[in-house]
């Protein structure tokens, strides 16, 4: 399932996550932490991969099309759990 959001919204989600969330997502998906960081707008492809995140220039940092929302959904889940606590 694809999702389209602004780059600023994606970064805001990343910045709202509790410490250790990147590692938690990476461990659950058996991918590198840098790959998770790249998903949220990082650009270190020497030690991480691109997982279908397409960024187009525009307002609010540009438009981001997420081909796979698995990491996005996990981040929302972690954020929801943190807010309950």
C-alpha positions as CSV (number, residue, x, y, z in Angstrom):
1,X,0.0,0.0,0.0
2,X,1.4,3.4,-0.9
3,X,1.1,6.6,1.1
4,X,1.8,10.2,0.2
5,X,2.8,12.7,2.8
6,X,5.0,15.8,3.1
7,X,8.7,15.4,3.9
8,X,8.1,17.6,7.0
9,X,5.4,15.2,8.3
10,X,7.7,12.2,7.8
11,X,10.5,14.0,9.7
12,X,8.1,15.1,12.5
13,X,7.1,11.5,12.9
14,X,10.8,10.4,13.2
15,X,11.6,13.2,15.6
16,X,8.6,12.3,17.8
17,X,9.7,8.7,18.3
18,X,11.2,7.7,21.6
19,X,14.9,6.9,21.9
20,X,15.7,3.4,20.6
21,X,12.8,3.2,18.2
22,X,15.0,3.0,15.1
23,X,16.8,0.0,16.6
24,X,13.5,-1.6,17.6
25,X,12.1,-1.2,14.0
26,X,15.4,-2.5,12.5
27,X,15.5,-5.5,14.8
28,X,11.8,-6.4,14.1
29,X,12.3,-6.2,10.3
30,X,15.8,-7.7,10.3
31,X,17.3,-4.7,8.5
32,X,20.0,-2.2,9.4
33,X,19.3,0.8,11.5
34,X,20.7,3.0,8.7
35,X,18.1,1.6,6.3
36,X,15.4,2.8,8.8
37,X,17.1,6.2,9.0
38,X,17.2,6.4,5.2
39,X,13.4,5.6,5.2
40,X,12.9,8.8,7.3
41,X,15.0,11.0,5.0
42,X,18.5,9.9,5.6
43,X,20.9,9.5,2.7
44,X,23.7,7.1,3.8
45,X,23.4,4.4,1.2
46,X,26.9,2.9,1.9
47,X,25.6,1.2,5.0
48,X,21.8,1.3,4.4
49,X,19.3,0.8,1.6
50,X,16.5,2.7,0.1
51,X,13.1,1.0,0.8
52,X,10.9,2.7,-1.8
53,X,10.9,6.2,-0.5
54,X,10.5,8.8,-3.3
55,X,10.9,12.5,-2.5
56,X,9.8,15.2,-4.9
57,X,10.7,18.9,-4.2
58,X,7.8,21.1,-3.1
59,X,6.3,22.9,-0.2
60,X,6.7,21.5,3.4
61,X,10.0,19.9,2.4
62,X,8.5,18.2,-0.6
63,X,6.2,15.3,-1.3
64,X,7.1,11.8,-0.1
65,X,5.6,8.7,-1.7
66,X,6.1,5.6,0.5
67,X,5.8,2.4,-1.6
68,X,5.7,0.3,1.5
69,X,4.3,1.7,4.7
70,X,5.5,-1.1,7.0
71,X,8.1,1.1,8.7
72,X,5.7,4.1,8.8
73,X,3.0,1.9,10.4
74,X,5.5,0.5,13.0
75,X,6.6,4.0,13.9
76,X,2.9,5.1,14.4
77,X,2.4,2.0,16.6
78,X,5.5,2.8,18.7
79,X,4.4,6.4,19.0
80,X,0.9,5.4,20.1
81,X,2.3,3.0,22.7
82,X,4.6,5.8,24.0
83,X,1.7,8.2,24.3
84,X,-0.4,5.7,26.4
85,X,2.4,5.4,28.9
